[in-house]
């Protein structure tokens, strides 16, 4: 039973997935402050550890080895994850401003957005080493060239640690196929002293790297240029003024603001700014976590006292490295092994974390899935309403109107994205018949919180529904809201029926069934809720859930569509049986695998949806599938696209049209003779 003590009273928002933010967030999430929601905001779903990027470039590490999987990290620790680009900050309204989505409110904010690259414009052949996530994405094509033994000419600009490490790594990976030059203006590793410079320069020359002691002026023809110098703080719109300098106090709070912390490359220490280094970011993390906790609980803040000098480890490829501190420099292969051990230890903090939420599966028990996988099974509905129960996607209201209702619990912690997905899913019931949605009534349950936080969550949820509804000519006409344990939405949609409505039940005669979009959502959602979906799969799942629905009215103008239904919680098999009115005579599966999301087959074997067994029983009348060992035909779908019945002679042209509309995975999956 909920009580007022269950209400969220504090929104603590970490803007950016830099080292300091991620370490402090982990510390707080492992021992959460009472009645506090922790939120991470990041433009991407993974955060690379900069210390291991050279090893990745050299081919020593895979991308997943050096990146924190942010959605999985947050899912395991019960952290709200919002993916999006931050465009500014309104300190008076206590909001961070977002691109293409509503602002995110905070009570305490920690800014850690990192540094921007050099001011030189980027192109296909010019890549900035900062921000790191941009660099990782843009360097992929160069790595592919090198791995395919295509001759590559590379200019690295900057004689600091980043430039040296990148040059050495790419030369090691490319060997004779990579011609690497390093530009420096005032020396190699100048910040580490002459002995370090001597070691690094000798290593560069042994590797066959051309050292150019001159100011880089412009790109040379037929060369890829990597800018590893000239970084500057991010420009952020703060209270409508562009700002790139964030002076902080000893407690890491932004001067003049008791509710904003600034860490990492954004932080500007007065009176003497610190060098930009991940070491300072890592060392500041415990102070950041302690001072956020103190701000929440009314405790005493701690000062951050940065070291005057610290150990610097610079990789010289993956067989050698140098260590420097207090003017003493040592270079040897064992230093690289030591650096490798340090880096691996850092990443284990984010890769090997326990599940701290209620989503942890127990032996012989599954977690209950959400989304449309959280619905009551078709078998239960038949038991209550009778074996001849024939669910419709939408019901007629008089001669000209249709209505439907749908709802789901959240499987994502971002209420804006969750409301977008739920609205698209609910609209499918109306759209699949060719009807036009007009009015939406909403019942929305929000996790218990104080009024200010409820208002923040309510605004983001309703804005998402409004945006999705508007795309199809509908609007919100009213609704109801309440506090609950979980986020939950129900949408009743009223629309104008089509002059030629498309039925759900298939008429007599031979038919081909087309599945418009890939399946596998149920299993992938189950994996995500337990923090076991990798970042690439997560991104693919989000793209799938937020893609446009098939325009069945446009299809109907050119093709004879006999019947259609939206593919949702009962899976492909269950919804096909409904279309065939629970008759499997003369039915056969096409001898191909069902179109599915990348990796869905393997994931479904390990993380089956909690609705899978019930869906197997509901769809048991259909024959076994020749190519579906992972039982994806029973996997419950959210925003699953449509199942469309047409005469076999029309199927090829209809598939081609669907492909032109962006539904490239569409396939004929079944037939009736």
RONU-433169 format. One record per residue (C-alpha): x, y, z; residue in one letter. Coordinates in steps of 0.05 Angstrom, whole numbers, padded with zeros to 5 digits, always signed. Example, Ala and Ser with C-alpha at 12.3 -4.5 7.8 and 13.67 -1.06 7.14 Angstrom:
// residues 2
+00246-00090+00156a+00273-00021+00143s
This chain:
// residues 673
+00000+00000+00000x+00027+00068-00019x+00038+00121+00034x+00064+00193+00033x+00132+00165+00051x+00134+00131-00018x+00128+00198-00054x+00188+00223-00094x+00209+00289-00062x+00274+00303-00100x+00294+00301-00174x+00370+00295-00180x+00390+00301-00253x+00458+00282-00281x+00466+00318-00347x+00520+00282-00387x+00554+00214-00378x+00624+00238-00363x+00669+00201-00315x+00652+00243-00253x+00577+00239-00265x+00577+00165-00278x+00619+00147-00217x+00578+00193-00171x+00513+00166-00199x+00535+00095-00186x+00553+00112-00114x+00486+00144-00101x+00446+00090-00136x+00480+00034-00096x+00456+00069-00033x+00398+00113-00055x+00379+00175-00016x+00308+00169+00010x+00250+00193-00034x+00297+00213-00090x+00293+00200-00165x+00361+00196-00199x+00361+00214-00273x+00415+00208-00325x+00408+00250-00389x+00453+00233-00448x+00448+00243-00523x+00471+00172-00536x+00460+00103-00506x+00534+00089-00491x+00591+00127-00460x+00663+00111-00480x+00718+00110-00428x+00769+00156-00459x+00828+00120-00426x+00814+00058-00468x+00799+00091-00535x+00871+00084-00559x+00867+00009-00545x+00803+00006-00585x+00835+00043-00643x+00894-00006-00641x+00847-00065-00644x+00861-00090-00573x+00790-00078-00548x+00721-00085-00578x+00675-00025-00574x+00632-00058-00520x+00694-00067-00477x+00707+00007-00472x+00636+00034-00468x+00586+00038-00412x+00518+00012-00435x+00476+00069-00406x+00406+00040-00413x+00429-00026-00382x+00467+00010-00326x+00405+00051-00309x+00357-00008-00314x+00398-00048-00264x+00405+00008-00214x+00335+00037-00220x+00359+00102-00252x+00313+00142-00298x+00346+00146-00366x+00329+00202-00415x+00362+00200-00483x+00366+00267-00518x+00407+00328-00535x+00412+00383-00482x+00406+00452-00513x+00407+00497-00452x+00392+00511-00379x+00339+00553-00345x+00364+00560-00274x+00304+00601-00251x+00253+00549-00274x+00301+00493-00253x+00299+00460-00321x+00348+00433-00372x+00323+00448-00442x+00321+00391-00492x+00320+00385-00568x+00253+00359-00595x+00224+00342-00527x+00199+00378-00465x+00247+00406-00413x+00270+00363-00355x+00260+00392-00286x+00310+00384-00230x+00319+00399-00157x+00393+00385-00160x+00433+00385-00225x+00502+00359-00241x+00531+00384-00308x+00584+00340-00340x+00577+00349-00415x+00651+00345-00432x+00693+00386-00480x+00677+00405-00552x+00726+00393-00609x+00768+00444-00645x+00732+00501-00679x+00754+00476-00748x+00692+00451-00785x+00688+00376-00790x+00678+00338-00855x+00685+00267-00880x+00760+00272-00876x+00768+00315-00814x+00751+00285-00747x+00755+00317-00677x+00777+00273-00620x+00727+00308-00574x+00671+00297-00557x+00692+00224-00550x+00625+00194-00572x+00626+00234-00637x+00697+00213-00649x+00680+00139-00638x+00624+00142-00689x+00662+00182-00741x+00726+00141-00737x+00690+00076-00755x+00698+00086-00830x+00773+00096-00822x+00779+00033-00780x+00740-00005-00833x+00788+00020-00887x+00848+00000-00847x+00820-00069-00831x+00807-00080-00905x+00880-00064-00919x+00862-00001-00959x+00919+00048-00961x+00904+00105-00912x+00941+00170-00903x+00928+00200-00834x+00948+00267-00804x+00941+00272-00728x+00943+00343-00702x+00968+00354-00631x+01031+00334-00594x+00997+00321-00527x+00979+00254-00497x+00916+00246-00540x+00953+00259-00605x+01010+00212-00588x+00963+00156-00566x+00918+00162-00628x+00977+00164-00676x+01010+00103-00644x+00945+00064-00641x+00926+00075-00714x+00996+00059-00738x+00995-00006-00698x+00928-00026-00728x+00945-00006-00799x+01018-00025-00804x+01045-00015-00874x+00975+00004-00899x+00972+00066-00854x+01017+00126-00867x+01012+00167-00803x+01040+00237-00791x+01037+00274-00724x+01036+00351-00725x+01058+00388-00663x+01070+00462-00653x+01113+00465-00590x+01137+00395-00573x+01116+00323-00559x+01084+00312-00490x+01109+00381-00470x+01065+00380-00407x+01103+00318-00381x+01174+00344-00388x+01235+00329-00430x+01245+00256-00408x+01173+00237-00426x+01180+00275-00492x+01244+00237-00508x+01211+00169-00495x+01149+00186-00535x+01188+00214-00594x+01232+00152-00597x+01171+00107-00596x+01137+00148-00652x+01199+00143-00696x+01207+00068-00683x+01134+00059-00705x+01148+00095-00770x+01106+00156-00754x+01127+00221-00789x+01136+00276-00737x+01123+00345-00765x+01146+00403-00721x+01101+00457-00750x+01035+00491-00740x+00981+00452-00777x+00948+00499-00827x+00899+00461-00870x+00881+00391-00893x+00929+00359-00940x+00901+00326-01003x+00877+00254-00998x+00888+00252-00923x+00844+00240-00863x+00858+00291-00809x+00846+00278-00735x+00844+00339-00690x+00872+00319-00622x+00884+00391-00598x+00846+00456-00592x+00791+00431-00547x+00745+00481-00514x+00686+00476-00465x+00617+00463-00491x+00575+00525-00508x+00510+00521-00468x+00452+00569-00468x+00445+00588-00395x+00386+00633-00378x+00384+00654-00451x+00458+00673-00454x+00511+00631-00488x+00563+00608-00437x+00624+00563-00441x+00658+00579-00375x+00629+00551-00311x+00667+00576-00250x+00657+00531-00190x+00670+00534-00115x+00711+00484-00076x+00648+00443-00063x+00639+00435-00139x+00577+00480-00141x+00570+00531-00195x+00583+00600-00167x+00518+00634-00148x+00478+00568-00151x+00469+00521-00092x+00430+00470-00135x+00479+00463-00194x+00544+00423-00193x+00594+00426-00250x+00648+00373-00260x+00695+00346-00313x+00720+00388-00371x+00664+00439-00360x+00688+00458-00291x+00730+00521-00285x+00768+00524-00220x+00784+00593-00192x+00833+00624-00184x+00877+00574-00222x+00842+00529-00274x+00862+00456-00274x+00889+00418-00335x+00835+00378-00371x+00846+00308-00345x+00803+00247-00331x+00842+00238-00267x+00812+00301-00237x+00743+00279-00260x+00750+00211-00227x+00778+00241-00162x+00721+00291-00158x+00667+00238-00163x+00665+00217-00088x+00662+00291-00069x+00606+00302-00119x+00566+00243-00092x+00577+00264-00019x+00557+00336-00032x+00495+00317-00070x+00475+00273-00012x+00491+00329+00036x+00447+00377-00004x+00389+00328+00000x+00396+00311+00073x+00421+00377+00100x+00492+00355+00115x+00559+00391+00110x+00592+00397+00042x+00663+00372+00030x+00716+00412-00009x+00749+00382-00070x+00825+00388-00063x+00857+00370-00129x+00927+00342-00129x+00984+00386-00152x+01011+00328-00193x+00985+00259-00210x+01006+00196-00245x+00999+00201-00320x+00996+00138-00361x+01005+00146-00436x+00997+00086-00482x+01048+00078-00538x+01008+00026-00577x+00987-00037-00540x+01056-00064-00524x+01087-00005-00489x+01067+00055-00446x+01100+00109-00404x+01085+00131-00334x+01102+00200-00309x+01097+00235-00241x+01137+00289-00205x+01182+00294-00266x+01201+00220-00264x+01185+00181-00327x+01188+00105-00339x+01172+00071-00405x+01166-00005-00410x+01117-00059-00434x+01098-00073-00362x+01071-00002-00356x+01021-00019-00411x+01000-00082-00374x+00991-00040-00311x+00950+00012-00350x+00908-00045-00379x+00894-00071-00308x+00875-00001-00283x+00828+00010-00343x+00796-00058-00335x+00784-00045-00261x+00750+00021-00278x+00703-00011-00329x+00684-00069-00283x+00650-00017-00238x+00599-00007-00294x+00598-00075-00328x+00593-00119-00265x+00538-00087-00225x+00481-00121-00188x+00408-00110-00204x+00382-00063-00151x+00309-00061-00174x+00250-00108-00170x+00265-00131-00241x+00313-00184-00218x+00289-00253-00240x+00289-00307-00187x+00301-00382-00198x+00240-00414-00230x+00206-00345-00236x+00204-00292-00290x+00194-00218-00282x+00125-00196-00307x+00133-00161-00373x+00102-00094-00387x+00083-00056-00451x+00032-00097-00489x+00065-00160-00461x+00032-00141-00395x-00038-00155-00420x-00082-00212-00395x-00076-00273-00440x-00124-00292-00496x-00138-00357-00460x-00164-00321-00398x-00208-00277-00442x-00237-00338-00476x-00250-00370-00408x-00288-00309-00385x-00324-00290-00450x-00332-00359-00482x-00293-00399-00533x-00326-00361-00590x-00297-00296-00564x-00273-00255-00624x-00237-00192-00603x-00242-00133-00650x-00188-00079-00658x-00242-00025-00655x-00317-00024-00644x-00369+00013-00685x-00405+00070-00651x-00466+00085-00695x-00457+00091-00770x-00396+00136-00775x-00353+00127-00713x-00308+00074-00684x-00275+00069-00616x-00219+00030-00583x-00183+00028-00517x-00112+00007-00500x-00064+00014-00443x+00002-00009-00415x+00052-00004-00358x+00119+00026-00372x+00180-00014-00392x+00222+00049-00400x+00237+00100-00346x+00229+00160-00392x+00156+00179-00389x+00160+00221-00452x+00185+00164-00496x+00139+00115-00461x+00078+00158-00475x+00099+00165-00548x+00104+00090-00555x+00038+00077-00519x+00001+00127-00563x+00028+00098-00628x+00010+00029-00604x-00062+00050-00586x-00072+00088-00651x-00058+00023-00689x-00126-00005-00669x-00161+00052-00705x-00114+00061-00763x-00112-00012-00785x-00185-00010-00806x-00174+00053-00848x-00209+00097-00797x-00186+00168-00778x-00173+00180-00704x-00204+00244-00678x-00210+00245-00601x-00167+00215-00546x-00186+00206-00473x-00129+00189-00427x-00124+00156-00359x-00053+00167-00333x-00023+00139-00269x+00043+00171-00247x+00091+00145-00193x+00074+00179-00127x+00112+00245-00119x+00104+00315-00093x+00063+00365-00134x+00122+00396-00169x+00150+00330-00194x+00081+00304-00213x+00072+00367-00256x+00139+00354-00290x+00121+00281-00306x+00050+00299-00327x+00073+00352-00376x+00124+00307-00409x+00073+00250-00415x+00017+00293-00443x+00062+00329-00492x+00083+00262-00521x+00010+00241-00531x-00007+00308-00562x+00051+00304-00612x+00035+00233-00633x-00040+00247-00638x-00029+00308-00681x+00009+00267-00733x-00055+00230-00748x-00103+00288-00741x-00127+00272-00670x-00126+00312-00605x-00133+00300-00530x-00206+00313-00510x-00201+00298-00436x-00176+00249-00384x-00162+00229-00313x-00097+00224-00272x-00077+00191-00208x-00017+00172-00165x+00005+00099-00166x+00066+00055-00157x+00082+00051-00231x+00073+00094-00293x+00012+00069-00330x-00029+00097-00387x-00096+00080-00419x-00121+00113-00482x-00192+00112-00507x-00193+00134-00580x-00254+00154-00621x-00248+00160-00696x-00287+00168-00760x-00296+00102-00796x-00273+00092-00867x-00324+00090-00924x-00293+00022-00940x-00271-00005-00872x-00220-00061-00872x-00246-00121-00832x-00205-00162-00784x-00234-00229-00804x-00209-00260-00869x-00262-00280-00921x-00262-00347-00957x-00214-00363-01012x-00138-00366-01020x-00099-00312-00984x-00028-00291-00969x-00012-00259-00901x+00039-00203-00899x+00076-00183-00836x+00095-00110-00845x+00149-00103-00792x+00198-00146-00752x+00180-00181-00687x+00220-00194-00624x+00198-00134-00582x+00172-00176-00523x+00237-00214-00513x+00280-00152-00523x+00238-00113-00472x+00246-00170-00422x+00322-00168-00433x+00324-00092-00426x+00285-00092-00360x+00340-00136-00331x+00396-00095-00361x+00417-00147-00412x+00405-00112-00478x+00468-00083-00510x+00469-00010-00532x+00464-00026-00607x+00404-00071-00595x+00372-00018-00550x+00380+00036-00604x+00350-00011-00656x+00291-00027-00610x+00278+00048-00598x+00280+00062-00673x+00231+00005-00685x+00182+00027-00631x+00183+00100-00654x+00179+00087-00730x+00117+00109-00770x+00060+00060-00774x+00041+00032-00843x-00006+00079-00881x-00060+00028-00896x-00105+00080-00930x-00051+00092-00982x-00043+00017-00992x-00118+00007-00999x-00122+00057-01057x-00076+00013-01099x-00088-00058-01073x-00144-00103-01051x-00136-00113-00977x-00181-00168-00953x-00169-00161-00878x-00118-00131-00830x-00102-00127-00756x-00048-00094-00715x+00004-00141-00687x+00005-00134-00611x+00006-00174-00547x-00020-00242-00571x+00037-00248-00621x+00036-00268-00694x+00003-00336-00681x-00052-00310-00636x-00072-00252-00681x-00070-00297-00743x-00119-00345-00709x-00165-00286-00693x-00163-00265-00767x-00179-00337-00788x-00235-00341-00734x-00197-00397-00698x-00198-00442-00759x-00131-00470-00783x-00157-00511-00842x-00112-00505-00904x-00066-00457-00866x+00009-00463-00877x+00070-00422-00857x+00116-00395-00910x+00182-00432-00909x+00221-00372-00883x+00240-00344-00815x+00193-00291-00789x+00222-00221-00800x+00253-00203-00733x+00296-00150-00699x+00372-00162-00700x+00391-00210-00645x+00318-00226-00626x+00325-00301-00638x+00382-00309-00589x+00351-00261-00538x+00284-00298-00541x+00318-00363-00520x+00348-00330-00458x+00296-00277-00440x+00227-00302-00462x+00169-00257-00447x+00127-00274-00387x+00067-00278-00435x+00101-00329-00481x+00072-00393-00452x+00001-00365-00451x+00009-00342-00523x+00033-00413-00542x-00031-00441-00513x-00074-00388-00547x-00042-00400-00615x-00035-00475-00609x-00085-00491-00665x-00034-00467-00717x+00016-00519-00743x+00089-00518-00723x+00132-00466-00758x+00189-00495-00800x+00238-00438-00786x+00219-00411-00716x+00260-00449-00664x+00259-00387-00619x+00182-00385-00617x+00181-00313-00641x+00111-00326-00670x+00086-00325-00598x+00127-00265-00576x+00081-00207-00554x+00091-00143-00593x+00086-00070-00576x+00079-00025-00637x+00085-00089-00678x+00060-00063-00745x+00004-00098-00783x-00016-00166-00809x-00047-00156-00878x-00087-00208-00918x-00089-00203-00993x-00099-00249-01053x-00034-00286-01070x-00028-00252-01139x-00027-00183-01105x+00026-00199-01053x+00089-00183-01093x+00066-00113-01113x+00040-00099-01042x+00107-00119-01013x+00143-00073-01061x+00098-00015-01041x+00110-00029-00967x+00185-00028-00981x+00179+00040-01015x+00141+00065-00953x+00200+00045-00909x+00176-00023-00885x+00235-00061-00913x+00225-00122-00870x+00156-00137-00897x+00147-00210-00919x+00093-00260-00936x+00094-00305-00874x+00033-00350-00885x-00018-00375-00935x-00086-00406-00937x-00101-00449-00998x
